[in-house]
Amino acid sequence: MNAHLVSFHDLCPEVRHFVFEVPGVERIDFQPGQFVSFVREVDGRNITRPYSIASVPDSTNRFELCLNLVHEGRLSPVLFAMQTGTDIEMKGPLGVFTLRHPEREAVFVSTGTGVAPFRSMLLAHAPKLTAPLTLILGTRYEPNLLYRAEFEALAARCPNFRFLPVLSRPEPTWNGLTGHVQPHMLDVIGERRDLDVYLCGLKLMVDEARALLKERGFDRKQILFEKYD
Ligand SMILES: Cc1cc2nc3c(=O)[nH]c(=O)nc-3n(C[C@H](O)[C@H](O)[C@H](O)COP(=O)(O)OP(=O)(O)OC[C@H]3O[C@@H](n4cnc5c(N)ncnc54)[C@H](O)[C@@H]3O)c2cc1C
């Protein structure tokens, strides 16, 4: 199966939003939170890399991704060099990082492009659910808060959804949350142990957040995570 690049635009330096379609397929079926795997021969070796779907399933053959450029990486520079109208081999959708208990309160914690599966889950589920859902999105600088306007609009129209952006290197004009996402996750959770926590991003953040949750007595079944590296 191939994915055909329909369009792309940069969300901020080195982070790109891609729109793909699957030629010859009427509709691509996936659960919010799943990923596709891209395969390409690079320097004589087949390289396979998974990418979380950032869009909501609809009745079309399109899906969207949010990628950052890893300069020294093998596949992401190839994807950033792709022109519209070109194709790449694809497998999937795959994966089990999906909303487990729609009736249960949940906190979503991400850094950088780790927000991709949460964009899909939250845009798809928040308007239909009543359980409180909180997204904590961490990055260094304000322009790198991916999909900020969409999450703010979602929070304005869904009373059960709360958006908490966090900057680790804020400008003096920023009056929101600062530092790393982990302490803000603990603040949101407080004494509660009856909610689910979804974590997505690089290993360092995911492992630290998991350790903090386990220390505080969270059942591991309530900690759902996807590590990008
Ligand atoms: C289930 C899953 C879903 C993923 N979804 C996404 C996604 O939606 N968007 C996305 O940008 N990446 C995503 N990734 C990461 C992606 O698969 C690749 O690892 C990434 O694009 C780097 O590949 P590469 O071949 O360019 O680098 P490689 O040659 O594999 O080099 C890997 C190096 O890049 C680092 N790295 C890996 N991912 C990132 C990243 N996102 N940001 C910075 N450094 C990174 C690793 O720590 C390692 O040092 C996902 C990974 C998994 C396992």
The ligand as an SDF file (V2000), in Angstrom:
LIG
                    3D

 53 58  0  0  0  0  0  0  0  0999 V2000
    4.4160    4.5440   17.7130 C   0  0  0  0  0  0  0  0  0  0  0  0
    5.2910    5.6960   17.2710 C   0  0  0  0  0  0  0  0  0  0  0  0
    4.6850    6.8280   16.7160 C   0  0  0  0  0  0  0  0  0  0  0  0
    5.4810    7.8930   16.2970 C   0  0  0  0  0  0  0  0  0  0  0  0
    4.8640    9.0040   15.8150 N   0  0  0  0  0  0  0  0  0  0  0  0
    5.6180   10.0920   15.4830 C   0  0  0  0  0  0  0  0  0  0  0  0
    4.9810   11.2920   15.0560 C   0  0  0  0  0  0  0  0  0  0  0  0
    3.7370   11.4010   15.0020 O   0  0  0  0  0  0  0  0  0  0  0  0
    5.7730   12.3450   14.7300 N   0  0  0  0  0  0  0  0  0  0  0  0
    7.1510   12.2750   14.8060 C   0  0  0  0  0  0  0  0  0  0  0  0
    7.8120   13.2950   14.5000 O   0  0  0  0  0  0  0  0  0  0  0  0
    7.7630   11.1420   15.2060 N   0  0  0  0  0  0  0  0  0  0  0  0
    7.0460   10.0460   15.5250 C   0  0  0  0  0  0  0  0  0  0  0  0
    7.6750    8.8880   15.9250 N   0  0  0  0  0  0  0  0  0  0  0  0
    9.1470    8.7990   15.7890 C   0  0  0  0  0  0  0  0  0  0  0  0
    9.4860    8.3030   14.3700 C   0  0  0  0  0  0  0  0  0  0  0  0
    9.0400    6.9670   14.1800 O   0  0  0  0  0  0  0  0  0  0  0  0
   10.9890    8.3040   14.0750 C   0  0  0  0  0  0  0  0  0  0  0  0
   11.6740    7.6990   15.1440 O   0  0  0  0  0  0  0  0  0  0  0  0
   11.5380    9.7090   13.8740 C   0  0  0  0  0  0  0  0  0  0  0  0
   10.9100   10.3230   12.7310 O   0  0  0  0  0  0  0  0  0  0  0  0
   13.0480    9.6580   13.6510 C   0  0  0  0  0  0  0  0  0  0  0  0
   13.2910    8.8000   12.5820 O   0  0  0  0  0  0  0  0  0  0  0  0
   14.6110    8.9480   11.6880 P   0  0  0  0  0  0  0  0  0  0  0  0
   14.7440    7.7400   10.8140 O   0  0  0  0  0  0  0  0  0  0  0  0
   14.6230   10.2970   11.0110 O   0  0  0  0  0  0  0  0  0  0  0  0
   15.7250    8.9750   12.7840 O   0  0  0  0  0  0  0  0  0  0  0  0
   16.6830    7.7370   13.2450 P   0  0  0  0  0  0  0  0  0  0  0  0
   17.7110    7.4540   12.2270 O   0  0  0  0  0  0  0  0  0  0  0  0
   15.8290    6.6110   13.6800 O   0  0  0  0  0  0  0  0  0  0  0  0
   17.3600    8.4350   14.5070 O   0  0  0  0  0  0  0  0  0  0  0  0
   16.7170    8.3020   15.7130 C   0  0  0  0  0  0  0  0  0  0  0  0
   17.0910    9.4580   16.5990 C   0  0  0  0  0  0  0  0  0  0  0  0
   16.0320   10.3900   16.5350 O   0  0  0  0  0  0  0  0  0  0  0  0
   15.5010   10.6130   17.8320 C   0  0  0  0  0  0  0  0  0  0  0  0
   14.0600   10.8230   17.6450 N   0  0  0  0  0  0  0  0  0  0  0  0
   13.1010    9.9140   17.3330 C   0  0  0  0  0  0  0  0  0  0  0  0
   11.8900   10.5070   17.2050 N   0  0  0  0  0  0  0  0  0  0  0  0
   12.1060   11.8110   17.4390 C   0  0  0  0  0  0  0  0  0  0  0  0
   11.2630   12.9210   17.4460 C   0  0  0  0  0  0  0  0  0  0  0  0
    9.9350   12.8240   17.1470 N   0  0  0  0  0  0  0  0  0  0  0  0
   11.8250   14.1070   17.7550 N   0  0  0  0  0  0  0  0  0  0  0  0
   13.1520   14.2320   18.0010 C   0  0  0  0  0  0  0  0  0  0  0  0
   13.9930   13.2000   18.0080 N   0  0  0  0  0  0  0  0  0  0  0  0
   13.4860   12.0130   17.7150 C   0  0  0  0  0  0  0  0  0  0  0  0
   15.8570    9.3860   18.6280 C   0  0  0  0  0  0  0  0  0  0  0  0
   16.0090    9.6740   19.9970 O   0  0  0  0  0  0  0  0  0  0  0  0
   17.1960    8.9870   18.0180 C   0  0  0  0  0  0  0  0  0  0  0  0
   18.2460    9.6890   18.6440 O   0  0  0  0  0  0  0  0  0  0  0  0
    6.9100    7.8140   16.3850 C   0  0  0  0  0  0  0  0  0  0  0  0
    7.4970    6.6720   16.9390 C   0  0  0  0  0  0  0  0  0  0  0  0
    6.7110    5.6460   17.3860 C   0  0  0  0  0  0  0  0  0  0  0  0
    7.3770    4.4310   17.9910 C   0  0  0  0  0  0  0  0  0  0  0  0
  1  2  1  0
  2  3  1  0
  2 52  2  0
  3  4  2  0
  4  5  1  0
  4 50  1  0
  5  6  2  0
  6  7  1  0
  6 13  1  0
  7  8  2  0
  7  9  1  0
  9 10  1  0
 10 11  2  0
 10 12  1  0
 12 13  2  0
 13 14  1  0
 14 15  1  0
 14 50  1  0
 15 16  1  0
 16 17  1  0
 16 18  1  0
 18 19  1  0
 18 20  1  0
 20 21  1  0
 20 22  1  0
 22 23  1  0
 23 24  1  0
 24 25  2  0
 24 26  1  0
 24 27  1  0
 27 28  1  0
 28 29  2  0
 28 30  1  0
 28 31  1  0
 31 32  1  0
 32 33  1  0
 33 34  1  0
 33 48  1  0
 34 35  1  0
 35 36  1  0
 35 46  1  0
 36 37  1  0
 36 45  1  0
 37 38  2  0
 38 39  1  0
 39 40  1  0
 39 45  2  0
 40 41  1  0
 40 42  2  0
 42 43  1  0
 43 44  2  0
 44 45  1  0
 46 47  1  0
 46 48  1  0
 48 49  1  0
 50 51  2  0
 51 52  1  0
 52 53  1  0
M  END
$$$$
